[in-house]
Structures are given as C-alpha cells and as structure tokens.
C-alpha cells in the first residue's frame, strides 16, 4: 500500500483499497485469535499483566513505525516536493558520506 500508493493515486485505486481492507481484517483477526485461544502462539494477554511491558511495547512500535516511515517517505518528499536529485537525497540520508564529500 505504501509503496504503490503514490503511483496508484492512494485510495482512489481499488487495488489499494482491497489490500488496506485485507491488512485491517488480518490484524483484527490475529488479535482476536490470539486473545481467545487457549494456547496462543503470541500471548498478547501478557501485555495486560505488566503495565511497563505494555508501555515499552507501544513505544517501540511507535519508534519503529516512525523510523520506517521517515526512511521511506523522506526520499519521496525530497525528490517530488523539493526537487532534489537522487544523489542529493542520498547525501541527506548518509550524513557521514556528505561530510567527507565536503
């Protein structure tokens, strides 16, 4: 969905709507299955027993999502909106290489 969204005009595409719906249904089904099974593969109930673990897992998810989104969206933003070349965008993503080139 994220990769093809820009070229397929995001939610105007039946393809993207279908796979977004499948992702949501799959996630809800996974959570429901893991919370109702006697011996779940991933025991999500442990998050209700330990508040610190639940907060840590949530913050790790937010951090991971932010890191992935920034690495994925930042080059698109630089090239489409700011008009950078692929090389300039690469220099932005590799600060160590950029400082050596100066």
Secondary structure by P-SEA (a helix, b strand, c coil): cccccccccccccaaaaaaaaaaaaaaaaaaaaaacccccccccccccccaaaaaaaaaaaaaaaaaaaaaaaaaaaaaccccccaaaaaaaacaaaaaaac
